[in-house]
Amino acid sequence: MVDAIMRTFWRNGYAATSMNDLVEATGLSRSTIYNSFGGKKTLFALALKEYRRVTTENVAKISRTADVRGSLRSLLLSIVDDELSDHEGFGCFAANSSLEISGRDPELSALVGQHFKRLESGLLRLLKHGQKSGEIPPDRDCKMLSRYFVAVIQGLRVISKGLPAASRKPYLHSIVEASIETV
């Protein structure tokens, strides 16, 4: 049921998802939704929490190898592949939610921010490992770089939506390669 709720918000966005959409997605009555969950905002928060598994998968991708640049490239290319294969136009639920609710609801904004912080933490561990192994110069600010890569990831997701299909792949790949050169 939580997955159906998440997909409904992911497809429509928070504002455009009606209670009727949620009734249809869950099979629950309107009164059951209000009595059990308290309403639309609570269900949206539940959907954001469910989306953590996607963030966890991305963090896991960079936790399994000693090759920092290779791990970063692999992660960024998997983001590009996600975007290129997203024929339904869902995009990233965290990025979509951030753009939609930013500044409008501090509680929901904080939940979205948790996704970015988890990714930043995983990137920070990887980059610090790279410093210890000598792959990244000791004078580089790993915290700054981890935030930069979160911004690159979200930028890839957002910008890919506005690119013509024919130029999406080479354009996104050029961003990946330029980003890797910053390390």
C-alpha positions, 0 to 999 in steps of 0.5 A, a space after each residue: 500500500 505504501 508503494 502505491 501511495 508513493 507512486 501516486 504522489 511521485 506521478 502527480 506531485 503533492 499539490 495535484 494528488 487529490 484525496 480521490 487519487 489516494 482512495 483509488 491508490 490504497 483501496 481505502 475509504 476517505 474516512 479510513 485514510 483520515 482516521 488511520 493516517 490523518 490526511 494527505 500530508 501524513 501520507 506524503 510524509 510516509 511516501 517520502 520515508 518509503 523513498 529512502 530505499 532509493 537513496 540507500 541503494 545509491 549510497 550502497 553503490 559508492 560503499 563497495 569499492 576502493 576506487 573513488 573516481 570509478 565509484 563516483 563515475 559509476 554512481 553518476 552514470 547510473 543516475 544518467 541511465 535512470 533518467 534516460 530510461 524514465 519513459 514515464 517522466 517520473 524523475 527523482 521523487 526527492 528532487 521533484 518534491 524539493 522543487 514543489 514544496 521547498 519553503 512551503 512546508 518546513 516539516 516536509 522540506 526537512 524530510 526531503 532534505 534527509 534524502 540529500 543528507 544521506 547521500 551527502 554522508 555516503 559521498 563524504 565517506 567515499 571521498 574521505 576514504 579517497 583522501 586516506 588512500 591518496 586518490 584525492 589530494 589532502 588539501 581538498 575539502 571533502 565536505 564541500 565536494 560531497 555537497 557538490 556531488 549531491 548538487 550534480 546528481 540533482 542537477 542531472 535529474 532536473 536538467 535531463 527533463 528539459 533536454 531534447 531526446 537526441 542530445 540528452 545522453 551526450 549532454 549528461 555524460 559530458 556533465 559526468 566527466 566534467 564533474 569527475 575532473 573536479 576530484 
